[in-house]
């Protein structure tokens, strides 16, 4: 947890890797994830680098892996995750993996091709069998020998040129969607010189391409004349019909059908053997492919990292540069020595000086990761500036709970998060692919604290599903008021609302031990009382939160050696903020501590006092809270206004004076601590550094001081001054969202209870079926509570708490203009 408050020290290291052991060393670094490599070949094209050939071989293998993976998925099977951690394979294993992969891919292509060919042949045989077995029969031309028949024409046809023409047949199958068009076109093209019969197959046949069952239309066409036959064949070819031989006699058709059925049976046996062999090949693919995929991805990552290294002049070693945490340097050195021991020459690592801004490294665990994610979503912190995440662990759930305060709702959220925490190590929970579930699961500890803090604020508000609970005895006594007043029956009949007077002895017994007294839930001015309380509470929390942010900026100034900023920026900011809005908080607390029960009508108004403070005036009807209040208010306003020019001109004038004094002494008279201070403050002088907008630290690209431009420094400081002074006003008003969201949540809970549960309870009492009526009523109440109050209201409170941290809190000390340390690691390749 030491690195949570500030990013760890990150140094630039240079690695000398022997050529024979470079692959092994980088592979070991990928397993450890310690170094972020810098590209030393940025000016070299990706196609001209040393290991581009190895990268291409890995990419070709990945394409083959993709083909094998698709074949496995096509067969309805799933690839399992490889067990254990697989190291990157040695370069000599790449040829073996490539040969075996190509052999498996070729076997799959051959088997798949044979299978598809056999399926097409089987489909053709089944269509042929369907055509032969559909019962299409040619018209009988011969007469029966045993006597006259209805089919025998009464008159013999006269002789003519067409008397020797014989009847021919065309039989086949066509898709049902094309049958009507085929029949219509045949009739029109052949002018009726044919007889066509179309029938639908009784059984569905499996399509060899899609694998889906489909129905076919078989047809039998009898025609006269060769020209008609040519037309029919051309038309059927255009419709992609399957044409089969069709015998004229029944005996020939029966023989052909038996032969087709026998061939179909033999083909099915061959197809079964092919599918069994295919399953064996796929089983080998399932066994070998997952580890190969991980290993080749790791190998490709190693070669991509090696492409970022430069080659020494003697071509005996590779030179790499990268960022590494200072505490990981011994581990890095030991890993390189172990990896290069077999090469006979040990790899060397040493720190090198650098004036570039290092990356930010903040180590997190499963608990702190979600809170650090909230901060990083605003912007990654600059190197070694104060990290807001440790404080966000407390302040974010608390500000959320202020807007979401309810014991029941907070308890439901807490139990939901607790269930995720208790089952976080189960594989089924970790491997869930639902995006919404993954979002909730990644923030389970955040939800846990949000629910816990909501229970706490719910006890303070004394609200549980909008209902007040009497945990302790109330501090108000109705019996004492009734005893010592003239509440007669006639008075009670004329006054439906009764007032409790705290000035009457025994009516007010003292404050409630914890939270809001439950008797306020019965009062008609309940909403007005809570509005006043929550509004003042929001101002107090907001001013405290912003002051804490300004104080955290002190640690940045001290760490970066910017001592002048403590007097010229932090002190004026604190005086301005506390002199105006800190005084407002003082007025609120001071009035709370005074007893105005006996003189409630003449109680002073804090709002009017605060307005008169800026107008340097007084209101005769508004009594002061303490003696000498006007003088104190005038002094605070004048002091706050004096801080504005100090904040505006202090830092630029100091930097100008320091720059002139150093220029007069020259480079020879500088001290080491002055050089360090100049490095840290050079951005204020608009020198070439990490950027002209940096405030907290910087360093020039060279050791020489750049030209000091006062106008740019003044412009930058003016923007900062205006932003802070106006932000104090707008940010304080922004914290009133705590009051608004808390009020909205309480009123929505009250409305939901009144419209659902209260109506359900009244309905059950009238009809005498409370047990039956409450089941759907409670179900509706539970669904609406989860959907509206927990999900919608919870999301709204979450977003508002996020805004308060990003805009009102973090901009007081946090720049968020850094970049994360992204070490070279195999973690993504193993996923």
Beta strands, then each sheet from edge to edge (+ up, - down):
strand 1: 10-18
strand 2: 35-38
strand 3: 167-175
strand 4: 194-200
strand 5: 205-206
strand 6: 213-214
strand 7: 216-224
strand 8: 242-244
strand 9: 310-311
strand 10: 317-325
strand 11: 348-351
sheet 1: 2+ 10- 1+ 11-
sheet 2: 2+ 10- 9+
sheet 3: 4+ 7- 3+ 8-
sheet 4: 5+ 6-
end
